[in-house]
Amino acid sequence: MKYALNLNVVGIALMPRWRLACVMLLLVGGCNGAKSAPKPLAKTATFDVYVVSPVETPSTQRIMDPDRRTPLFLLTPAILSAADVATIQRSEDTPGTPMLTVNLTPAGARKLAAATANPAGMQLALVAKGTVLAAPKVTSPLSASFQVSSQEIATHGEQWVETLIKN
């Protein structure tokens, strides 16, 4: 029987190669999976999704877009709130492209599907604690979950996720 490299130094006894490969896969895959696992929002988290208006009106709220450094006009009220979010996670679509994945509750999915049923020209703004995380253009109807990327998420995504899930 062939044995793998002696890894007693790190607490792994001599074992057949296949068993060592399984242990390493569990250790590496398990750690990576736990880091990017979806997590529920904290009860005190503020997270809202708004439709962006092209012009300021009495029913809009003005906020700065940190990526473009221009004002956005958010139609109030928000179409989704923290109560509509089941889980969030930071992920990567491709290496080096951090994204925020938002999974909605069934009620949140229905709200988002209704709001984005005719998405032509629609822009949404994801706002956490008064800061725009992303302001993507919507190209197709959305429902149960969505992914977004932005400079704010690329730069501070891990901190935002921690802020939103920490009780």
N, CA and C atoms as an extended XYZ file, in Angstrom:
501
Properties=species:S:1:pos:R:3:atomname:S:1:resname:S:1:resid:I:1 pbc="F F F"
N         0.848       -1.171        0.000 N   MET     1
C         0.000        0.000        0.000 CA  MET     1
C         0.902        1.245        0.000 C   MET     1
N         0.599        2.233       -0.848 N   LYS     2
C         1.372        3.454       -0.917 CA  LYS     2
C         0.809        4.453        0.084 C   LYS     2
N         1.720        5.213        0.708 N   TYR     3
C         1.296        6.219        1.682 CA  TYR     3
C         1.740        7.597        1.231 C   TYR     3
N         1.003        8.571        1.661 N   ALA     4
C         1.314        9.948        1.308 CA  ALA     4
C         2.460       10.456        2.165 C   ALA     4
N         2.892       11.642        1.844 N   LEU     5
C         3.943       12.322        2.574 CA  LEU     5
C         3.600       12.380        4.057 C   LEU     5
N         4.568       12.177        4.923 N   ASN     6
C         4.341       12.209        6.362 CA  ASN     6
C         4.013       13.630        6.797 C   ASN     6
N         2.775       13.838        7.210 N   LEU     7
C         2.318       15.157        7.647 CA  LEU     7
C         2.027       15.178        9.141 C   LEU     7
N         2.729       14.347        9.920 N   ASN     8
C         2.510       14.320       11.359 CA  ASN     8
C         2.793       15.671       11.994 C   ASN     8
N         3.649       16.464       11.367 N   VAL     9
C         3.990       17.779       11.885 CA  VAL     9
C         2.734       18.634       12.066 C   VAL     9
N         1.774       18.524       11.163 N   VAL    10
C         0.553       19.313       11.263 CA  VAL    10
C        -0.621       18.493       11.797 C   VAL    10
N        -0.345       17.327       12.366 N   GLY    11
C        -1.388       16.553       13.010 CA  GLY    11
C        -2.113       15.572       12.120 C   GLY    11
N        -1.630       15.315       10.926 N   ILE    12
C        -2.269       14.342       10.039 CA  ILE    12
C        -1.348       13.139        9.955 C   ILE    12
N        -1.808       12.005       10.427 N   ALA    13
C        -0.997       10.783       10.430 CA  ALA    13
C        -0.822       10.259        9.014 C   ALA    13
N         0.112        9.327        8.881 N   LEU    14
C         0.294        8.672        7.585 CA  LEU    14
C        -1.011        8.013        7.182 C   LEU    14
N        -1.426        8.217        5.968 N   MET    15
C        -2.656        7.620        5.467 CA  MET    15
C        -2.531        7.406        3.973 C   MET    15
N        -3.377        6.532        3.433 N   PRO    16
C        -3.335        6.322        1.991 CA  PRO    16
C        -3.586        7.642        1.257 C   PRO    16
N        -3.050        7.763        0.060 N   ARG    17
C        -3.176        9.008       -0.712 CA  ARG    17
C        -4.621        9.424       -0.913 C   ARG    17
N        -5.505        8.502       -1.238 N   TRP    18
C        -6.903        8.861       -1.485 CA  TRP    18
C        -7.542        9.459       -0.245 C   TRP    18
N        -7.199        8.921        0.938 N   ARG    19
C        -7.781        9.443        2.175 CA  ARG    19
C        -7.222       10.840        2.463 C   ARG    19
N        -5.939       11.036        2.246 N   LEU    20
C        -5.340       12.348        2.445 CA  LEU    20
C        -5.969       13.360        1.493 C   LEU    20
N        -6.193       12.952        0.238 N   ALA    21
C        -6.823       13.860       -0.727 CA  ALA    21
C        -8.221       14.250       -0.261 C   ALA    21
N        -8.970       13.290        0.274 N   CYS    22
C       -10.320       13.594        0.773 CA  CYS    22
C       -10.265       14.563        1.946 C   CYS    22
N        -9.321       14.329        2.877 N   VAL    23
C        -9.180       15.222        4.029 CA  VAL    23
C        -8.821       16.625        3.566 C   VAL    23
N        -7.877       16.734        2.632 N   MET    24
C        -7.457       18.053        2.151 CA  MET    24
C        -8.613       18.744        1.429 C   MET    24
N        -9.391       17.993        0.637 N   LEU    25
C       -10.534       18.568       -0.055 CA  LEU    25
C       -11.545       19.101        0.956 C   LEU    25
N       -11.806       18.345        2.000 N   LEU    26
C       -12.731       18.799        3.037 CA  LEU    26
C       -12.204       20.039        3.753 C   LEU    26
N       -10.903       20.026        4.072 N   LEU    27
C       -10.332       21.181        4.766 CA  LEU    27
C       -10.370       22.430        3.900 C   LEU    27
N        -9.888       22.303        2.673 N   VAL    28
C        -9.838       23.465        1.784 CA  VAL    28
C       -11.241       23.850        1.327 C   VAL    28
N       -12.010       22.898        0.825 N   GLY    29
C       -13.363       23.178        0.361 CA  GLY    29
C       -14.257       23.641        1.481 C   GLY    29
N       -14.138       23.018        2.646 N   GLY    30
C       -14.966       23.398        3.777 CA  GLY    30
C       -14.669       24.814        4.244 C   GLY    30
N       -13.404       25.170        4.319 N   CYS    31
C       -13.052       26.523        4.759 CA  CYS    31
C       -13.519       27.556        3.752 C   CYS    31
N       -13.285       27.286        2.459 N   ASN    32
C       -13.695       28.231        1.430 CA  ASN    32
C       -15.212       28.337        1.380 C   ASN    32
N       -15.893       27.192        1.493 N   GLY    33
C       -17.342       27.204        1.466 CA  GLY    33
C       -17.921       27.990        2.623 C   GLY    33
N       -17.333       27.852        3.816 N   ALA    34
C       -17.842       28.562        4.980 CA  ALA    34
C       -17.653       30.072        4.809 C   ALA    34
N       -16.547       30.467        4.190 N   LYS    35
C       -16.277       31.888        4.003 CA  LYS    35
C       -17.311       32.530        3.083 C   LYS    35
N       -17.723       31.797        2.047 N   SER    36
C       -18.633       32.386        1.079 CA  SER    36
C       -20.065       31.870        1.233 C   SER    36
N       -20.357       31.220        2.346 N   ALA    37
C       -21.697       30.679        2.548 CA  ALA    37
C       -22.710       31.810        2.728 C   ALA    37
N       -23.917       31.637        2.195 N   PRO    38
C       -24.951       32.655        2.398 CA  PRO    38
C       -25.284       32.790        3.879 C   PRO    38
N       -25.464       34.034        4.315 N   LYS    39
C       -25.771       34.296        5.720 CA  LYS    39
C       -26.963       35.237        5.803 C   LYS    39
N       -27.806       35.068        6.829 N   PRO    40
C       -28.946       35.978        6.993 CA  PRO    40
C       -28.481       37.353        7.465 C   PRO    40
N       -29.269       38.367        7.159 N   LEU    41
C       -28.967       39.711        7.635 CA  LEU    41
C       -29.202       39.788        9.140 C   LEU    41
N       -28.468       40.661        9.792 N   ALA    42
C       -28.690       40.921       11.212 CA  ALA    42
C       -30.047       41.596       11.382 C   ALA    42
N       -30.647       41.416       12.538 N   LYS    43
C       -31.957       42.027       12.787 CA  LYS    43
C       -31.913       43.553       12.700 C   LYS    43
N       -30.749       44.143       12.973 N   THR    44
C       -30.614       45.600       12.959 CA  THR    44
C       -30.088       46.149       11.632 C   THR    44
N       -29.847       45.270       10.659 N   ALA    45
C       -29.273       45.710        9.375 CA  ALA    45
C       -30.269       46.563        8.602 C   ALA    45
N       -29.736       47.584        7.930 N   THR    46
C       -30.563       48.374        7.014 CA  THR    46
C       -30.059       48.103        5.599 C   THR    46
N       -30.954       47.586        4.786 N   PHE    47
C       -30.627       47.235        3.411 CA  PHE    47
C       -31.897       47.441        2.602 C   PHE    47
N       -31.844       48.326        1.625 N   ASP    48
C       -33.019       48.643        0.822 CA  ASP    48
C       -32.655       48.631       -0.655 C   ASP    48
N       -33.637       48.301       -1.473 N   VAL    49
C       -33.478       48.354       -2.924 CA  VAL    49
C       -34.522       49.331       -3.447 C   VAL    49
N       -34.044       50.320       -4.196 N   TYR    50
C       -34.897       51.370       -4.752 CA  TYR    50
C       -34.853       51.351       -6.265 C   TYR    50
N       -35.921       51.805       -6.879 N   VAL    51
C       -35.907       52.126       -8.297 CA  VAL    51
C       -35.316       53.522       -8.408 C   VAL    51
N       -34.417       53.728       -9.371 N   VAL    52
C       -33.783       55.030       -9.578 CA  VAL    52
C       -34.572       55.804      -10.625 C   VAL    52
N       -34.912       57.043      -10.291 N   SER    53
C       -35.605       57.934      -11.216 CA  SER    53
C       -34.563       58.724      -12.005 C   SER    53
N       -34.822       59.011      -13.277 N   PRO    54
C       -33.853       59.808      -14.050 CA  PRO    54
C       -33.832       61.277      -13.615 C   PRO    54
N       -34.905       61.735      -12.945 N   VAL    55
C       -34.973       63.136      -12.511 CA  VAL    55
C       -35.452       63.211      -11.066 C   VAL    55
N       -35.117       64.292      -10.432 N   GLU    56
C       -35.562       64.525       -9.062 CA  GLU    56
C       -37.020       64.971       -9.064 C   GLU    56
N       -37.808       64.382       -8.179 N   THR    57
C       -39.226       64.726       -8.037 CA  THR    57
C       -39.538       64.796       -6.542 C   THR    57
N       -40.742       65.249       -6.178 N   PRO    58
C       -41.096       65.265       -4.755 CA  PRO    58
C       -41.100       63.877       -4.106 C   PRO    58
N       -41.247       62.816       -4.892 N   SER    59
C       -41.267       61.470       -4.313 CA  SER    59
C       -39.918       60.754       -4.413 C   SER    59
N       -38.838       61.509       -4.630 N   THR    60
C       -37.507       60.898       -4.678 CA  THR    60
C       -36.658       61.364       -3.511 C   THR    60
N       -35.662       60.554       -3.223 N   GLN    61
C       -34.664       60.869       -2.207 CA  GLN    61
C       -33.328       60.972       -2.926 C   GLN    61
N       -32.584       62.035       -2.685 N   ARG    62
C       -31.296       62.253       -3.347 CA  ARG    62
C       -30.187       61.591       -2.524 C   ARG    62
N       -29.320       60.828       -3.230 N   ILE    63
C       -28.197       60.154       -2.582 CA  ILE    63
C       -27.041       60.107       -3.587 C   ILE    63
N       -25.813       60.083       -3.101 N   MET    64
C       -24.652       60.055       -4.002 CA  MET    64
C       -24.268       58.626       -4.369 C   MET    64
N       -23.962       58.429       -5.637 N   ASP    65
C       -23.456       57.162       -6.142 CA  ASP    65
C       -21.935       57.210       -5.994 C   ASP    65
N       -21.349       56.405       -5.098 N   PRO    66
C       -19.894       56.491       -4.886 CA  PRO    66
C       -19.068       56.069       -6.095 C   PRO    66
N       -19.608       55.196       -6.964 N   ASP    67
C       -18.857       54.765       -8.152 CA  ASP    67
C       -18.752       55.885       -9.182 C   ASP    67
N       -19.881       56.548       -9.446 N   ARG    68
C       -19.901       57.577      -10.494 CA  ARG    68
C       -19.736       58.998       -9.941 C   ARG    68
N       -19.856       59.131       -8.625 N   ARG    69
C       -19.765       60.452       -7.956 CA  ARG    69
C       -20.791       61.433       -8.510 C   ARG    69
N       -21.983       60.894       -8.739 N   THR    70
C       -23.104       61.711       -9.214 CA  THR    70
C       -24.316       61.408       -8.334 C   THR    70
N       -25.267       62.318       -8.299 N   PRO    71
C       -26.462       62.041       -7.488 CA  PRO    71
C       -27.381       61.027       -8.168 C   PRO    71
N       -28.021       60.226       -7.335 N   LEU    72
C       -29.072       59.317       -7.788 CA  LEU    72
C       -30.365       59.786       -7.140 C   LEU    72
N       -31.482       59.597       -7.819 N   PHE    73
C       -32.783       59.985       -7.288 CA  PHE    73
C       -33.583       58.711       -7.057 C   PHE    73
N       -33.716       58.336       -5.790 N   LEU    74
C       -34.369       57.090       -5.413 CA  LEU    74
C       -35.859       57.304       -5.231 C   LEU    74
N       -36.658       56.528       -5.970 N   LEU    75
C       -38.106       56.604       -5.803 CA  LEU    75
C       -38.482       55.974       -4.465 C   LEU    75
N       -39.240       56.714       -3.670 N   THR    76
C       -39.660       56.191       -2.383 CA  THR    76
C       -41.126       55.799       -2.434 C   THR    76
N       -41.476       54.770       -1.709 N   PRO    77
C       -40.652       53.960       -0.810 CA  PRO    77
C       -39.811       52.937       -1.581 C   PRO    77
N       -38.897       52.289       -0.855 N   ALA    78
C       -38.056       51.249       -1.444 CA  ALA    78
C       -38.922       50.065       -1.872 C   ALA    78
N       -38.485       49.368       -2.922 N   ILE    79
C       -39.250       48.189       -3.366 CA  ILE    79
C       -38.933       46.968       -2.508 C   ILE    79
N       -37.741       46.947       -1.887 N   LEU    80
C       -37.351       45.867       -0.979 CA  LEU    80
C       -36.685       46.464        0.250 C   LEU    80
N       -36.826       45.767        1.382 N   SER    81
C       -36.132       46.166        2.601 CA  SER    81
C       -35.400       44.953        3.164 C   SER    81
N       -34.719       45.134        4.272 N   ALA    82
C       -33.972       44.040        4.902 CA  ALA    82
C       -34.882       42.853        5.216 C   ALA    82
N       -36.142       43.106        5.529 N   ALA    83
C       -37.083       42.029        5.840 CA  ALA    83
C       -37.331       41.116        4.643 C   ALA    83
N       -37.061       41.595        3.440 N   ASP    84
C       -37.273       40.813        2.217 CA  ASP    84
C       -36.056       39.977        1.816 C   ASP    84
N       -34.954       40.137        2.543 N   VAL    85
C       -33.711       39.431        2.212 CA  VAL    85
C       -33.562       38.202        3.094 C   VAL    85
N       -33.425       37.035        2.471 N   ALA    86
C       -33.204       35.796        3.219 CA  ALA    86
C       -31.739       35.684        3.613 C   ALA    86
N       -30.840       35.817        2.614 N   THR    87
C       -29.399       35.710        2.871 CA  THR    87
C       -28.630       36.586        1.889 C   THR    87
N       -27.395       36.871        2.260 N   ILE    88
C       -26.458       37.536        1.351 CA  ILE    88
C       -25.128       36.807        1.432 C   ILE    88
N       -24.316       37.002        0.415 N   GLN    89
C       -22.963       36.473        0.439 CA  GLN    89
C       -22.105       37.230       -0.563 C   GLN    89
N       -20.827       37.282       -0.276 N   ARG    90
C       -19.877       37.839       -1.223 CA  ARG    90
C       -19.334       36.676       -2.022 C   ARG    90
N       -19.329       36.816       -3.330 N   SER    91
C       -18.870       35.744       -4.203 CA  SER    91
C       -18.059       36.353       -5.336 C   SER    91
N       -17.547       35.493       -6.194 N   GLU    92
C       -16.818       35.950       -7.377 CA  GLU    92
C       -17.399       35.260       -8.594 C   GLU    92
N       -17.829       36.055       -9.571 N   ASP    93
C       -18.330       35.497      -10.821 CA  ASP    93
C       -17.162       34.885      -11.586 C   ASP    93
N       -16.097       35.643      -11.684 N   THR    94
C       -14.838       35.177      -12.250 CA  THR    94
C       -13.754       35.641      -11.290 C   THR    94
N       -12.600       34.984      -11.261 N   PRO    95
C       -11.552       35.412      -10.340 CA  PRO    95
C       -11.251       36.910      -10.489 C   PRO    95
N       -11.246       37.596       -9.367 N   GLY    96
C       -10.959       39.019       -9.372 CA  GLY    96
C       -12.171       39.905       -9.604 C   GLY    96
N       -13.370       39.314       -9.724 N   THR    97
C       -14.591       40.097       -9.916 CA  THR    97
C       -15.544       39.830       -8.747 C   THR    97
N       -15.327       40.517       -7.612 N   PRO    98
C       -16.189       40.303       -6.452 CA  PRO    98
C       -17.622       40.741       -6.738 C   PRO    98
N       -18.551       39.961       -6.215 N   MET    99
C       -19.967       40.247       -6.404 CA  MET    99
C       -20.687       40.075       -5.072 C   MET    99
N       -21.842       40.677       -4.974 N   LEU   100
C       -22.720       40.475       -3.841 CA  LEU   100
C       -23.921       39.691       -4.350 C   LEU   100
N       -24.179       38.542       -3.744 N   THR   101
C       -25.335       37.729       -4.096 CA  THR   101
C       -26.396       37.942       -3.036 C   THR   101
N       -27.593       38.306       -3.461 N   VAL   102
C       -28.713       38.557       -2.554 CA  VAL   102
C       -29.796       37.525       -2.864 C   VAL   102
N       -30.167       36.751       -1.855 N   ASN   103
C       -31.236       35.759       -1.971 CA  ASN   103
C       -32.437       36.283       -1.180 C   ASN   103
N       -33.582       36.310       -1.823 N   LEU   104
C       -34.762       36.921       -1.215 CA  LEU   104
C       -35.700       35.897       -0.580 C   LEU   104
N       -36.540       36.383        0.321 N   THR   105
C       -37.618       35.581        0.875 CA  THR   105
C       -38.670       35.406       -0.222 C   THR   105
N       -39.605       34.495       -0.059 N   PRO   106
C       -40.672       34.373       -1.068 CA  PRO   106
C       -41.434       35.688       -1.277 C   PRO   106
N       -41.722       36.410       -0.204 N   ALA   107
C       -42.418       37.697       -0.347 CA  ALA   107
C       -41.542       38.705       -1.079 C   ALA   107
N       -40.243       38.738       -0.763 N   GLY   108
C       -39.318       39.638       -1.452 CA  GLY   108
C       -39.201       39.306       -2.924 C   GLY   108
N       -39.180       38.004       -3.245 N   ALA   109
C       -39.101       37.568       -4.650 CA  ALA   109
C       -40.326       38.046       -5.426 C   ALA   109
N       -41.509       37.957       -4.809 N   ARG   110
C       -42.725       38.429       -5.486 CA  ARG   110
C       -42.672       39.940       -5.716 C   ARG   110
N       -42.206       40.686       -4.718 N   LYS   111
C       -42.100       42.151       -4.854 CA  LYS   111
C       -41.138       42.527       -5.979 C   LYS   111
N       -39.972       41.877       -6.000 N   LEU   112
C       -38.972       42.207       -7.017 CA  LEU   112
C       -39.450       41.797       -8.404 C   LEU   112
N       -40.104       40.663       -8.513 N   ALA   113
C       -40.636       40.216       -9.815 CA  ALA   113
C       -41.660       41.220      -10.333 C   ALA   113
N       -42.528       41.703       -9.449 N   ALA   114
C       -43.536       42.681       -9.871 CA  ALA   114
C       -42.883       43.999      -10.278 C   ALA   114
N       -41.878       44.445       -9.517 N   ALA   115
C       -41.227       45.730       -9.797 CA  ALA   115
C       -40.396       45.701      -11.066 C   ALA   115
N       -39.847       44.527      -11.421 N   THR   116
C       -38.967       44.442      -12.598 CA  THR   116
C       -39.619       43.697      -13.760 C   THR   116
N       -40.931       43.573      -13.756 N   ALA   117
C       -41.631       42.852      -14.832 CA  ALA   117
C       -41.371       43.481      -16.194 C   ALA   117
N       -41.263       44.808      -16.259 N   ASN   118
C       -40.951       45.524      -17.501 CA  ASN   118
C       -39.689       46.354      -17.263 C   ASN   118
N       -38.521       45.729      -17.358 N   PRO   119
C       -37.290       46.394      -16.931 CA  PRO   119
C       -36.647       47.365      -17.924 C   PRO   119
N       -37.225       47.582      -19.067 N   ALA   120
C       -36.591       48.437      -20.084 CA  ALA   120
C       -36.190       49.785      -19.490 C   ALA   120
N       -34.894       50.058      -19.488 N   GLY   121
C       -34.379       51.331      -18.998 CA  GLY   121
C       -34.352       51.473      -17.486 C   GLY   121
N       -34.699       50.424      -16.750 N   MET   122
C       -34.774       50.503      -15.293 CA  MET   122
C       -33.396       50.420      -14.653 C   MET   122
N       -33.229       51.197      -13.597 N   GLN   123
C       -32.020       51.142      -12.788 CA  GLN   123
C       -32.447       50.977      -11.343 C   GLN   123
N       -31.747       50.113      -10.620 N   LEU   124
C       -32.001       49.916       -9.196 CA  LEU   124
C       -30.811       50.421       -8.403 C   LEU   124
N       -31.039       50.745       -7.145 N   ALA   125
C       -29.954       51.123       -6.240 CA  ALA   125
C       -30.056       50.267       -4.992 C   ALA   125
N       -28.962       49.600       -4.652 N   LEU   126
C       -28.875       48.826       -3.418 CA  LEU   126
C       -28.217       49.719       -2.384 C   LEU   126
N       -28.937       49.972       -1.298 N   VAL   127
C       -28.471       50.921       -0.289 CA  VAL   127
C       -28.378       50.226        1.063 C   VAL   127
N       -27.208       50.301        1.684 N   ALA   128
C       -26.998       49.753        3.024 CA  ALA   128
C       -26.488       50.862        3.921 C   ALA   128
N       -27.157       51.061        5.026 N   LYS   129
C       -26.753       52.093        5.990 CA  LYS   129
C       -26.530       53.444        5.325 C   LYS   129
N       -27.390       53.796        4.375 N   GLY   130
C       -27.308       55.090        3.718 CA  GLY   130
C       -26.257       55.212        2.627 C   GLY   130
N       -25.566       54.130        2.303 N   THR   131
C       -24.528       54.142        1.266 CA  THR   131
C       -24.969       53.272        0.094 C   THR   131
N       -24.801       53.791       -1.108 N   VAL   132
C       -25.116       53.018       -2.317 CA  VAL   132
C       -24.023       51.978       -2.527 C   VAL   132
N       -24.414       50.697       -2.487 N   LEU   133
C       -23.460       49.625       -2.758 CA  LEU   133
C       -23.309       49.383       -4.243 C   LEU   133
N       -24.406       49.527       -4.969 N   ALA   134
C       -24.397       49.328       -6.421 CA  ALA   134
C       -25.658       49.961       -6.982 C   ALA   134
N       -25.573       50.392       -8.234 N   ALA   135
C       -26.728       50.968       -8.935 CA  ALA   135
C       -26.782       50.388      -10.345 C   ALA   135
N       -27.114       49.099      -10.434 N   PRO   136
C       -27.092       48.431      -11.746 CA  PRO   136
C       -28.307       48.742      -12.601 C   PRO   136
N       -28.123       48.630      -13.901 N   LYS   137
C       -29.224       48.682      -14.865 CA  LYS   137
C       -29.839       47.283      -14.903 C   LYS   137
N       -31.140       47.215      -14.987 N   VAL   138
C       -31.841       45.930      -15.034 CA  VAL   138
C       -32.139       45.617      -16.492 C   VAL   138
N       -31.723       44.427      -16.928 N   THR   139
C       -31.920       44.057      -18.330 CA  THR   139
C       -32.968       42.972      -18.522 C   THR   139
N       -33.356       42.316      -17.427 N   SER   140
C       -34.396       41.287      -17.502 CA  SER   140
C       -35.100       41.215      -16.152 C   SER   140
N       -36.302       40.674      -16.132 N   PRO   141
C       -37.022       40.571      -14.856 CA  PRO   141
C       -36.216       39.778      -13.824 C   PRO   141
N       -36.315       40.198      -12.582 N   LEU   142
C       -35.615       39.552      -11.464 CA  LEU   142
C       -36.637       38.957      -10.516 C   LEU   142
N       -36.201       37.962       -9.720 N   SER   143
C       -37.137       37.446       -8.718 CA  SER   143
C       -36.410       36.966       -7.472 C   SER   143
N       -36.122       35.682       -7.356 N   ALA   144
C       -35.673       35.083       -6.099 CA  ALA   144
C       -34.272       35.490       -5.647 C   ALA   144
N       -33.367       35.749       -6.574 N   SER   145
C       -32.011       36.141       -6.191 CA  SER   145
C       -31.379       36.929       -7.329 C   SER   145
N       -30.343       37.672       -6.972 N   PHE   146
C       -29.608       38.428       -7.986 CA  PHE   146
C       -28.194       38.658       -7.506 C   PHE   146
N       -27.299       38.945       -8.446 N   GLN   147
C       -25.907       39.258       -8.164 CA  GLN   147
C       -25.582       40.625       -8.734 C   GLN   147
N       -24.782       41.387       -8.005 N   VAL   148
C       -24.345       42.692       -8.491 CA  VAL   148
C       -22.869       42.870       -8.175 C   VAL   148
N       -22.219       43.678       -8.995 N   SER   149
C       -20.840       44.062       -8.719 CA  SER   149
C       -20.734       45.560       -8.912 C   SER   149
N       -19.805       46.139       -8.220 N   SER   150
C       -19.547       47.579       -8.332 CA  SER   150
C       -18.181       47.842       -7.723 C   SER   150
N       -17.691       49.044       -7.884 N   GLN   151
C       -16.420       49.406       -7.275 CA  GLN   151
C       -16.533       49.351       -5.752 C   GLN   151
N       -17.660       49.786       -5.204 N   GLU   152
C       -17.877       49.748       -3.755 CA  GLU   152
C       -17.826       48.314       -3.240 C   GLU   152
N       -18.447       47.383       -3.948 N   ILE   153
C       -18.427       45.979       -3.538 CA  ILE   153
C       -17.018       45.407       -3.699 C   ILE   153
N       -16.338       45.745       -4.781 N   ALA   154
C       -14.975       45.257       -4.993 CA  ALA   154
C       -14.039       45.750       -3.896 C   ALA   154
N       -14.207       46.998       -3.492 N   THR   155
C       -13.315       47.595       -2.503 CA  THR   155
C       -13.683       47.224       -1.074 C   THR   155
N       -14.972       47.268       -0.751 N   HIS   156
C       -15.405       47.109        0.634 CA  HIS   156
C       -16.430       45.993        0.837 C   HIS   156
N       -16.575       45.096       -0.125 N   GLY   157
C       -17.614       44.076       -0.071 CA  GLY   157
C       -17.584       43.207        1.163 C   GLY   157
N       -16.405       42.743        1.541 N   GLU   158
C       -16.296       41.867        2.714 CA  GLU   158
C       -16.734       42.613        3.977 C   GLU   158
N       -16.339       43.891        4.106 N   GLN   159
C       -16.760       44.674        5.281 CA  GLN   159
C       -18.270       44.900        5.271 C   GLN   159
N       -18.856       45.130        4.074 N   TRP   160
C       -20.297       45.328        4.007 CA  TRP   160
C       -21.040       44.069        4.422 C   TRP   160
N       -20.594       42.928        3.943 N   VAL   161
C       -21.243       41.674        4.318 CA  VAL   161
C       -21.148       41.490        5.829 C   VAL   161
N       -19.971       41.698        6.400 N   GLU   162
C       -19.812       41.559        7.849 CA  GLU   162
C       -20.706       42.542        8.611 C   GLU   162
N       -20.794       43.777        8.132 N   THR   163
C       -21.648       44.772        8.772 CA  THR   163
C       -23.110       44.347        8.712 C   THR   163
N       -23.538       43.811        7.585 N   LEU   164
C       -24.936       43.442        7.409 CA  LEU   164
C       -25.339       42.176        8.145 C   LEU   164
N       -24.394       41.283        8.430 N   ILE   165
C       -24.763       40.037        9.109 CA  ILE   165
C       -24.470       40.068       10.603 C   ILE   165
N       -23.665       41.020       11.058 N   LYS   166
C       -23.287       41.072       12.461 CA  LYS   166
C       -24.445       41.582       13.305 C   LYS   166
N       -24.808       40.823       14.339 N   ASN   167
C       -25.894       41.252       15.250 CA  ASN   167
C       -25.365       42.202       16.309 C   ASN   167
